Structures are given as C-alpha cells and as structure tokens.
C-alpha cells in the first residue's frame, strides 16, 4: 500500500512519467485500492466468508465461523475469524467477547485443534463471542508474509486493528484478551503502550530522543484513551517477561536456526520446515514423536508427557495444523531477548523495554497470569515482575490438583493482578492435556465471568458520559 505522496514520488521522480498523467494514475490506484488514503472510503467488504460447522461433523454442537478483514493504519490487510455457538448468542447481546491471540510460530488453530481439543469451542459453549486472531503471514493471513515484522508490529498495528474493529462493530463492547506464550506478550504490551502514551513524560529512564521516537509511533492521547476502553481484562498463559538462556538446550538450537536462515538468505526461521522434515520419514518420524512424547534428559521443552498419555499423536497434529515458520525480524527480536536476559525491548530507535515498565500498566484493567512449574520457556521466575504492576491487589496461587480451585477466590475487582502456578505443567500443557482440562480451563471460565462482571451496554454508556463530564470540567 502507498500513500498519495509516495505514489506521486514514484510516478514523477522514479519512473519519470510526466506530471499531467498523475491524475489518471491516481484514479486507477484508487480503483485498485492500493492507496492508504482510500481504504476507508473505498474498502472491500469487512465480512467476506462464513461457514457452519454442524453437530454431525464435530459431535459437540453447531457453530458459525465468520471471516472478517480490515486494514491496519499502514495499509496491511488483516483477516480474522469469529466463532460462536449458533444457539447461544444473539446479535447485540451483552455476553463476553473474547479475543484469542496465538503464540510464537503458531497460528490461531492452536485454540481450535480438533473438535474435542478446542479452547475456542469451549468458550463458545459458554455463550461467549470468540474471535481468533492470526498475525500477518500466518493462519488465514497466509500469503501476506512480511519477513521484517516484529512483536512491535503486532502490538502497534495488527492486534489494535482487530480489536478496534470488534469494538466498533459490536457498538462499543469491550473484549477480554487471552494470549498463549507470545500472544500474552502482545496483548499485555499493547495495553501497556497505550497507557505509556498517557504518561510519556514520566519515563525518566528514556532520553529526549527516545521519547521523541515513541511519540511518533504511539497513537494520539485521545486514540489511546479510546483504545483502553476496548479492553476488559488480559489473561496470559505461559507468556514470559524475560528468558534465562542457560535454562534449556532449546535456546542454542533456536540461535542455530536463526543463523542458518541468515546464511541461506531465507525470509523466515524454518521452525515448521525443520520439524516437518523430522516427521516426514517413517523411522525418523517415530523417533521424533517418541522424543516429543517423552522427556529424556528433560529435553522436552513444550509439554510434560504425563499430561498427554491419552493422545500420542498430539505433537504431530500440533506441528501440522498449528506450527508456522516465523519471519527473521520476529525471530531476531526473541533471540535478543533470550541472550541479553533483560526482557523484551522494542526493535526501533526508542529501545523501549516493555518488561521494565510494567508499573505504567493501567491499574483498572485486571491481569491474570498462568505459569507452568515445569515450563522452561516461561518459568515461575517470571513472578518477580508482578510486583512492578501498579494494581492494588496482588495474589499468587499454587495449584497441584483440581480440588485446589475451590480454595481460590476470584473477585470482580478491577485493580488486581493474579498469578497461578500450575504444578507439573509445561508450555503447551496450559492449553491442552490433563492439567489444562482439569485446572486451567475451569479457572479461565471463572476469570471470564468475574472479569466481565455482568457488563452491560448501559454501564458502558454511563462510564463514557462520566469520562466526558470529567474532561469538560478540566
């Protein structure tokens, strides 16, 4: 996508086309929808496809899946899905809206793996409106690959575009953001940056040049305030604030894959290609699955086998349906975070460290973290960062068995940060497997109900009128 100014520069200065042809070129560019300025007035329909998944197909219920598209402020097309139980929702109702954000090298199928392994459908069965987000170039955005995008791109452009679309289309209904792994990083830090806009001058650890750079990137104060209204709560599942590079052998392997991608001049880190090649040939496939379904030498970094005894093909299914190769920009940003051990920093000239500025997170948006005691990618060491949040209530719960849920009291309080440490869980065990079914999902449903707190459109209107009155008084 081009701006009118960029198109004019290319036409006259680069291609040396006489200026009197520019009007005709501009009209054609507008017709073909390649100008950013014309996206809002000459855009493609937001809704472009839908499908019905019936009980006879999945054995659990009737679901409608609707496909939407929108455009980021930089002109990139973003597609996403909405999944609902047909019998349980009504257009315009006040039931919770949930946005599911996938993790590193994953597409949104991680939340809808099979009919019976589907967090998306579990949430839809609770009469929630469920939205499945895919980063650019992944999932239903396949083919829109951008080799240079980073976590910052998803924080600044992709996820805000989808969230704003949902908020506007649902007539100002907020959403609860649920992210696994990198998905939680994106969701939390998107909200953080919006609040940073409100307090940019209070950042004493950044110099004026860094602040000036952030000032160019962040939305306006008015846009940031509106964006914050779109978020009811944030839930993260195994989403690290920092990495310990000596904690697992997977980290040197990731470094090797990133270097290999650079040597071969690839546009992506070939994670999916690597694992699929390991599962392509019968003998090698059996050995790979045996390694992934065991924990020899504690080398398994994604799951604890005892949580998946009843599903021996889980890892193969996950690799084939969910895993994606990641762009070099994203891979490099994670490697920097892994090897400097200082948390996640922006890749632009601001060098803003998300992890060290959690004290600027809005204290009226509740945050819920899930950690696996055996997760080398997001270990419970990350609990140390929860003390940075400005929320008034902070709690940590350790759960070993389903009965422990009964001892947990989750309130509807807005200013709270709650951490749950699940004993015996690794990275993917927070999404699927025995512990996910018995502990994580029941807790998540409880969180959604309390965080939503019987929200109504009338309540939202009252809050907006109060905020407007306060601004007028100022």
Protein Blocks (a to p, Z undefined) as FASTA:
>chain_A
ZZfklmmmmmmmmnopafklmmmmmmmmmmnopafklmmmmcccfblbdcdddfklnona
ccdddddddddfkopacdddddddfklpcehiabdcddddddehiafklmmmbfmlcfkl
mmmmnopacdddddehiajlgoiacfkbcfklmmmmmmmmmmmmmmmmnnopacddddeh
jlmmmmmmmmmmmmmmmmmmmmmkbcfklmmmmmmmpccfklmmmmmmmpmbdcdehiaf
bdcfklpmklmmmmmmmmmmmmnopabdcfklmmmmmmmpmklmmmmmmmmmmcehhlaf
kbcfklmmmmmklmmmmmmmmpccddfklmmmmmmmmmnonopadfbfnopafklmmmmp
cfkbccdddddfklmklcfklmmmmmmpmbfbdcddddfbfklmmmpccdfbfbdcdddd
dehiafklmmgcjklmmmmmmmmmmmmmmmnnopafklmmmmmmmmmmmmmmZZ
